[in-house]
Amino acid sequence: MPIERKVGIRAAKKAGSILKRYYGKKIPGVKNKGGSLVTDVDLWCNEAIIGEIKKNFPLPPGFGNRT
């Protein structure tokens, strides 16, 4: 199995475990600039996914930095 697929599966499982902990609970949310409802749980899942990707595919120093 390609490493990209393995990382994607691990990232999805991490986000899924976060979602399971809060499933069925009332979570307050706020509307983002686009008008969509966003909760802390959404942000935590996003961080878990991005973290897993960055851990396995680090960017070279200076890449993506805005000046």
Secondary structure as a PSIPRED ss2 file (coil, helix, strand):
# PSIPRED VFORMAT (PSIPRED V4.0)

   1 M C   1.000  0.000  0.000
   2 P C   1.000  0.000  0.000
   3 I H   0.000  1.000  0.000
   4 E H   0.000  1.000  0.000
   5 R H   0.000  1.000  0.000
   6 K H   0.000  1.000  0.000
   7 V H   0.000  1.000  0.000
   8 G H   0.000  1.000  0.000
   9 I H   0.000  1.000  0.000
  10 R H   0.000  1.000  0.000
  11 A H   0.000  1.000  0.000
  12 A H   0.000  1.000  0.000
  13 K H   0.000  1.000  0.000
  14 K H   0.000  1.000  0.000
  15 A H   0.000  1.000  0.000
  16 G H   0.000  1.000  0.000
  17 S H   0.000  1.000  0.000
  18 I H   0.000  1.000  0.000
  19 L H   0.000  1.000  0.000
  20 K H   0.000  1.000  0.000
  21 R H   0.000  1.000  0.000
  22 Y H   0.000  1.000  0.000
  23 Y C   1.000  0.000  0.000
  24 G C   1.000  0.000  0.000
  25 K C   1.000  0.000  0.000
  26 K C   1.000  0.000  0.000
  27 I C   1.000  0.000  0.000
  28 P C   1.000  0.000  0.000
  29 G E   0.000  0.000  1.000
  30 V E   0.000  0.000  1.000
  31 K E   0.000  0.000  1.000
  32 N C   1.000  0.000  0.000
  33 K C   1.000  0.000  0.000
  34 G C   1.000  0.000  0.000
  35 G C   1.000  0.000  0.000
  36 S C   1.000  0.000  0.000
  37 L E   0.000  0.000  1.000
  38 V E   0.000  0.000  1.000
  39 T E   0.000  0.000  1.000
  40 D H   0.000  1.000  0.000
  41 V H   0.000  1.000  0.000
  42 D H   0.000  1.000  0.000
  43 L H   0.000  1.000  0.000
  44 W H   0.000  1.000  0.000
  45 C H   0.000  1.000  0.000
  46 N H   0.000  1.000  0.000
  47 E H   0.000  1.000  0.000
  48 A H   0.000  1.000  0.000
  49 I H   0.000  1.000  0.000
  50 I H   0.000  1.000  0.000
  51 G H   0.000  1.000  0.000
  52 E H   0.000  1.000  0.000
  53 I H   0.000  1.000  0.000
  54 K H   0.000  1.000  0.000
  55 K H   0.000  1.000  0.000
  56 N H   0.000  1.000  0.000
  57 F C   1.000  0.000  0.000
  58 P C   1.000  0.000  0.000
  59 L C   1.000  0.000  0.000
  60 P C   1.000  0.000  0.000
  61 P C   1.000  0.000  0.000
  62 G C   1.000  0.000  0.000
  63 F C   1.000  0.000  0.000
  64 G C   1.000  0.000  0.000
  65 N C   1.000  0.000  0.000
  66 R C   1.000  0.000  0.000
  67 T C   1.000  0.000  0.000
